[in-house]
Amino acid sequence: MPLTPAASLVILGSGMAGYQLATELRRLGDDRPILMLTQDGGEAYSKPLLSTALAKKQQPEQLIQATAHEQAKRLQIEIRHHRQVQAIDREQHTLLTEQGLIRYDQLVLATGAEALAPRLTTPSPEGALLSINDLDDYRRFRQQLTADTPVVVLGGGLVGVEMTQDLLNAGHSVSLLARSANLLPGLVPAAVAAPLQWALQQQGLKQYLNTSATSISGQPGQWQVNTDQHQTLDAGLIISATGLRPRIQLAQQAGLDCGRGIRVNRQLQTSDPDIHALGDCAEIDGLNLMYVQPLMASARMLASLLHGDDTAHLSLEALPVLVKTSRCPVVAATPPAGSRGEWQFSGDEEGMEGQFLDAQGQLLGFALSGKAVRQKARLTRLLPPLLA
Ligand SMILES: Cc1cc2nc3c(=O)[nH]c(=O)nc-3n(C[C@H](O)[C@H](O)[C@H](O)COP(=O)(O)OP(=O)(O)OC[C@H]3O[C@@H](n4cnc5c(N)ncnc54)[C@H](O)[C@@H]3O)c2cc1C
């Protein structure tokens, strides 16, 4: 197979993590050759906008901040898009693609996360489920959605809830199924989710909690979703939002140390000193933080390190997550896994505040909904850093 001439740095992935790293390197004046490989079209866009664009009447193409070509010119990097990397050969320092081998001196994995399929009792018909995890998904969603399409959303986490809000704001009929007893179960306790659930129901949401989809039948545009509570819901379109998992297969096959994500230290170095990882695919000191703020800080740190600052290492302040539910916004700073303490709640149906305090009264996490989100800045200042 032909070998492409050596590039100093290869970045795998053109999501926010990959592009932010290239941006930070150029900002530092680092002019090394950079090759970016991506299996998608390489457009620069803000993924969080995918769950608010419908009601704003923004078409998928309007979300593109720059094409791959424009990005390559702006950042003075080479971008090969629609190039899937199939394997990493760490000994030879090469990446295998359908178009040939690509050599790297240093490799940065920014491969993101992929959508998990719901656990159904029988496989769903081809094309019945739509996940919304990148721009191509979003294009498919907008192509299939018509003004009177009834939509069923599977999953009550951040993506499912934000998509539901956007669809309701745009006037669609929406049913949401969640296995959990409340919306946003991994992010906030039931008491804090209650005002959100009430607000969405007021807006017309048909909400099925403690309910799982078991099977899907029908044909394109006329699906039936069957549930474990013996209901059958009609859907023109079914959005599957049952979770995301870091994309670690390439790293695993290459023998890199992986847990939930690709394990990295505070310098974002994997178990191979020539390979770093950042963004949704990385697990930093045991934390897999699939949000924008940590990847921005990671990109800044990694650029400094690669540019020659050996002392650079990642530290992160507490990072509350904002759930973009306009009718009843939610902010969550989840307590670190395994924290000991208890929740204390105050508020009413217009907004709830939950504080998670340890035995000494130290705030370890909080959850806010509705009018209580005003407390975000005050409470954030009281939280210990995520990575000191
Ligand atoms: C609908 C939605 C709303 C969100 N809202 C928010 C929000 O409000 N706030 C917030 O903080 N976060 C939000 N997030 C999360 C946030 O968008 C992500 O944390 C962030 O975009 C991840 O960027 P990334 O670059 O790590 O991964 P990705 O954007 O997933 O990029 C991964 C890249 O890797 C490439 N790739 C993967 N495997 C290969 C391969 N084998 N070969 C070649 N290329 C490959 C892909 O093509 C892609 O370019 C949201 C996510 C979604 C889905």
The ligand as an SDF file (V2000), in Angstrom:
LIG
                    3D

 53 58  0  0  0  0  0  0  0  0999 V2000
  -27.8930   17.1030   20.3410 C   0  0  0  0  0  0  0  0  0  0  0  0
  -26.7280   17.3980   21.2290 C   0  0  0  0  0  0  0  0  0  0  0  0
  -26.7470   18.5270   22.0320 C   0  0  0  0  0  0  0  0  0  0  0  0
  -25.6760   18.8070   22.8720 C   0  0  0  0  0  0  0  0  0  0  0  0
  -25.7350   19.9210   23.6590 N   0  0  0  0  0  0  0  0  0  0  0  0
  -24.6820   20.2230   24.4560 C   0  0  0  0  0  0  0  0  0  0  0  0
  -24.6840   21.4160   25.2550 C   0  0  0  0  0  0  0  0  0  0  0  0
  -25.6560   22.1840   25.2780 O   0  0  0  0  0  0  0  0  0  0  0  0
  -23.5860   21.6960   26.0120 N   0  0  0  0  0  0  0  0  0  0  0  0
  -22.4910   20.8770   26.0260 C   0  0  0  0  0  0  0  0  0  0  0  0
  -21.5200   21.1860   26.7180 O   0  0  0  0  0  0  0  0  0  0  0  0
  -22.4580   19.7410   25.2910 N   0  0  0  0  0  0  0  0  0  0  0  0
  -23.5170   19.3960   24.5010 C   0  0  0  0  0  0  0  0  0  0  0  0
  -23.4720   18.2610   23.7410 N   0  0  0  0  0  0  0  0  0  0  0  0
  -22.2190   17.4520   23.7470 C   0  0  0  0  0  0  0  0  0  0  0  0
  -21.1560   18.1010   22.8610 C   0  0  0  0  0  0  0  0  0  0  0  0
  -21.7280   18.4850   21.6460 O   0  0  0  0  0  0  0  0  0  0  0  0
  -19.9950   17.1220   22.6550 C   0  0  0  0  0  0  0  0  0  0  0  0
  -19.3670   16.9440   23.9040 O   0  0  0  0  0  0  0  0  0  0  0  0
  -18.9490   17.5810   21.6350 C   0  0  0  0  0  0  0  0  0  0  0  0
  -19.5200   18.0770   20.4570 O   0  0  0  0  0  0  0  0  0  0  0  0
  -17.9990   16.4210   21.3300 C   0  0  0  0  0  0  0  0  0  0  0  0
  -17.0400   16.7920   20.3780 O   0  0  0  0  0  0  0  0  0  0  0  0
  -15.9190   15.7630   19.9060 P   0  0  0  0  0  0  0  0  0  0  0  0
  -15.0710   16.5080   18.9470 O   0  0  0  0  0  0  0  0  0  0  0  0
  -15.2810   15.1080   21.0740 O   0  0  0  0  0  0  0  0  0  0  0  0
  -16.7070   14.5920   19.1560 O   0  0  0  0  0  0  0  0  0  0  0  0
  -17.5240   14.5710   17.7800 P   0  0  0  0  0  0  0  0  0  0  0  0
  -18.1450   15.8660   17.4940 O   0  0  0  0  0  0  0  0  0  0  0  0
  -18.4020   13.3690   17.8740 O   0  0  0  0  0  0  0  0  0  0  0  0
  -16.4210   14.3100   16.6670 O   0  0  0  0  0  0  0  0  0  0  0  0
  -15.8530   13.0680   16.4430 C   0  0  0  0  0  0  0  0  0  0  0  0
  -15.1340   13.0950   15.1090 C   0  0  0  0  0  0  0  0  0  0  0  0
  -14.3960   11.8800   14.9580 O   0  0  0  0  0  0  0  0  0  0  0  0
  -14.5730   11.3930   13.6320 C   0  0  0  0  0  0  0  0  0  0  0  0
  -14.2930    9.9480   13.6610 N   0  0  0  0  0  0  0  0  0  0  0  0
  -14.7000    9.0390   14.5720 C   0  0  0  0  0  0  0  0  0  0  0  0
  -14.2150    7.8230   14.2900 N   0  0  0  0  0  0  0  0  0  0  0  0
  -13.4810    7.9620   13.1570 C   0  0  0  0  0  0  0  0  0  0  0  0
  -12.7280    7.0600   12.3450 C   0  0  0  0  0  0  0  0  0  0  0  0
  -12.5960    5.7710   12.6490 N   0  0  0  0  0  0  0  0  0  0  0  0
  -12.1190    7.5410   11.2380 N   0  0  0  0  0  0  0  0  0  0  0  0
  -12.2110    8.8630   10.9090 C   0  0  0  0  0  0  0  0  0  0  0  0
  -12.9060    9.7430   11.6450 N   0  0  0  0  0  0  0  0  0  0  0  0
  -13.5270    9.3100   12.7560 C   0  0  0  0  0  0  0  0  0  0  0  0
  -16.0000   11.7940   13.3030 C   0  0  0  0  0  0  0  0  0  0  0  0
  -16.2040   11.8130   11.9190 O   0  0  0  0  0  0  0  0  0  0  0  0
  -16.0530   13.1880   13.9130 C   0  0  0  0  0  0  0  0  0  0  0  0
  -15.5100   14.1240   13.0170 O   0  0  0  0  0  0  0  0  0  0  0  0
  -24.5430   17.9410   22.9050 C   0  0  0  0  0  0  0  0  0  0  0  0
  -24.5240   16.7840   22.1150 C   0  0  0  0  0  0  0  0  0  0  0  0
  -25.6040   16.5180   21.2830 C   0  0  0  0  0  0  0  0  0  0  0  0
  -25.5830   15.2620   20.4360 C   0  0  0  0  0  0  0  0  0  0  0  0
  1  2  1  0
  2  3  1  0
  2 52  2  0
  3  4  2  0
  4  5  1  0
  4 50  1  0
  5  6  2  0
  6  7  1  0
  6 13  1  0
  7  8  2  0
  7  9  1  0
  9 10  1  0
 10 11  2  0
 10 12  1  0
 12 13  2  0
 13 14  1  0
 14 15  1  0
 14 50  1  0
 15 16  1  0
 16 17  1  0
 16 18  1  0
 18 19  1  0
 18 20  1  0
 20 21  1  0
 20 22  1  0
 22 23  1  0
 23 24  1  0
 24 25  2  0
 24 26  1  0
 24 27  1  0
 27 28  1  0
 28 29  2  0
 28 30  1  0
 28 31  1  0
 31 32  1  0
 32 33  1  0
 33 34  1  0
 33 48  1  0
 34 35  1  0
 35 36  1  0
 35 46  1  0
 36 37  1  0
 36 45  1  0
 37 38  2  0
 38 39  1  0
 39 40  1  0
 39 45  2  0
 40 41  1  0
 40 42  2  0
 42 43  1  0
 43 44  2  0
 44 45  1  0
 46 47  1  0
 46 48  1  0
 48 49  1  0
 50 51  2  0
 51 52  1  0
 52 53  1  0
M  END
$$$$
